[in-house]
Amino acid sequence: MTDTVVRAVDLRKRYGEVTAADGITFSVERGEIFGIVGPNGAGKTTTMDCIVGMRKPDSGGATVLGMDPRREGMRLRQKLGIQQQESELPDRIRVREAMELFSSFYEKTLDWRGLLDELRLTEKSGSFFSELSGGQKKRLFVALALVGDPEIVFLDELTSGLDPQARRSIWDLVRKLRDEGRTVVLSTHYMDEVERLCDRVAIIDRGRIVALDAPRGLTAALGGDLKVRFDVVPGFPVDLLERIDGVDRVTSDGVSVTVGVSRSRAIVDIVNLLDGNGCSLDGFRTERVTLEDVFLAVTGREVRS
């Protein structure tokens, strides 16, 4: 039996002429990493803010751990950890002072010194906030989100602006949170992040959920795990590709062709067809179907950062 800990129902929010959330509905189960993915401006932050009670939706609603975040916000926040995309602290507050201050807000806390150590901030505990690098500030806000020993952690654009090593370190921490039995809801515009971390993902574009499933389910629904890319000569009979057993989809701009395949044998048949029609195989390559491909398929355009 599932244990739903977050439920959003028909969330709607407008800012003037811009619709940031347009009927958002989904649920999150206890112990999973749930991703909200989409380009900047898609409505990810607005959706998360409405769910945790930081913004009031124009209509619709949400419950978290069975509580209304607007009416029971004080009690609910004792059980949540929230890292916002845009956060600031006073320039002259020291890292350890920030951790001690935030610890005082909660009835139940984790050892903040251990959190600093885990996030590689121990040597910065005496530093002023203004002295931290962008990546260090990001890790500090993660530590502040965790100090209250939360049941659910909301992470908004968690690794935006971090270098590859720092991103992987944060990914390890997110997995550890799930392994400890916590629920994680994270938003991002990095599709690779979702593929590596999330149990399920909602793809949002222009305020609407355009796809929702496990990452593997989304890519499988597109037709196979692999795609093949190659160039063709003028007049190449693209329609013959669609007749090959195991070919699920074919897209072409007249020069380059992308073919989704569900059977590896289809790749051999494609190569034979190309060779028989005088096409060079120099640029022939196979790739794994990704969430980028899913986004392109459901929106008709590439992800915008």
C-alpha positions, 0 to 999 in steps of 0.5 A, a space after each residue: 500500500 502506498 503512502 502519499 505524503 505530497 498531493 497537489 490538485 489542480 494548482 493554478 497561479 498567474 502573474 499578470 499575463 503569465 500563467 506559471 501553474 496551469 492545473 498542476 496535479 500530482 502526488 509523491 509517495 513516502 521514501 521516493 525522489 520525485 523530480 520536477 523538471 523543465 526549462 527555466 520559467 516553466 513553473 517549477 519554482 511556483 509549483 513548489 512554493 505553492 505546495 510548501 505554503 510560500 505562495 498562495 495558489 489562485 485556485 486548487 490546493 495541496 496537502 503535505 503529510 496530510 496538512 494544509 500548508 497554508 493553514 498549518 504552516 507552522 506545524 508542517 515546517 517542523 517536518 520539512 526542509 526547504 532549499 530555495 533557488 534564490 536564498 540569502 543571508 546577512 553578509 556578516 553572519 558566520 557559517 556556524 552562527 547560521 547553523 546555530 540560528 536555524 537549529 533553534 527554529 526546530 524542536 528536533 535537530 541533526 548535529 549541524 557540525 556533522 552536516 557541515 562535515 558531510 557537505 565539506 564546509 567544516 573549514 568554513 565554519 568561522 567564515 562570513 557568508 560573504 566570503 563563501 563561493 557560490 558553490 559553498 553558499 549552495 551547500 550551506 543552504 542545503 545544510 540549513 534545509 537538513 538541520 531540522 531532521 526533515 521527513 520531506 526535503 524540497 530542493 529547488 534548482 539544487 545544483 544550478 551553477 555548481 561544477 561537475 564535482 560538486 554536482 556529483 557530491 550533492 547527488 550522493 547526498 540526495 541518494 543518502 537522504 532517500 536511503 535514510 527513509 526521507 522523501 525528496 522533491 527536487 526541481 531542476 532543468 538538468 535532465 541528466 540529474 533527473 535520470 540519475 536520481 529520480 524514481 519518478 519525474 513530472 516534466 513541466 512546460 509553460 505551467 503544465 505537466 506534459 509527462 509524468 512517469 519513471 524516467 525509464 518509463 518515459 523513455 520507453 514510451 517514446 519507443 525503445 532505448 536506443 536512437 540512431 543518427 546518420 546523414 543521408 544522400 539526396 533522394 534517400 528513401 526515408 520511408 523504407 526505414 519505417 518498414 524495418 522491424 524494430 524501428 519505432 520512429 523516424 525524423 528527418 530534416 532532409 540531410 540528417 536522420 534520427 531513428 528510434 529502435 527497440 530491437 538491436 537487429 534493426 541497427 544491422 538492417 539500417 546499416 545495410 539499407 544505408 550501404 545499399 543506397 550509397 550513404 557514408 557511414 562515417 557519421 553513423 552513431 548510436 545513442 541512448 534515448 534520454 529525457 531530452 528526447 522525451 521533452 522534445 517529443 512532448 513539447 516539439 522543442 528543445 529544453 531552454 536553460 
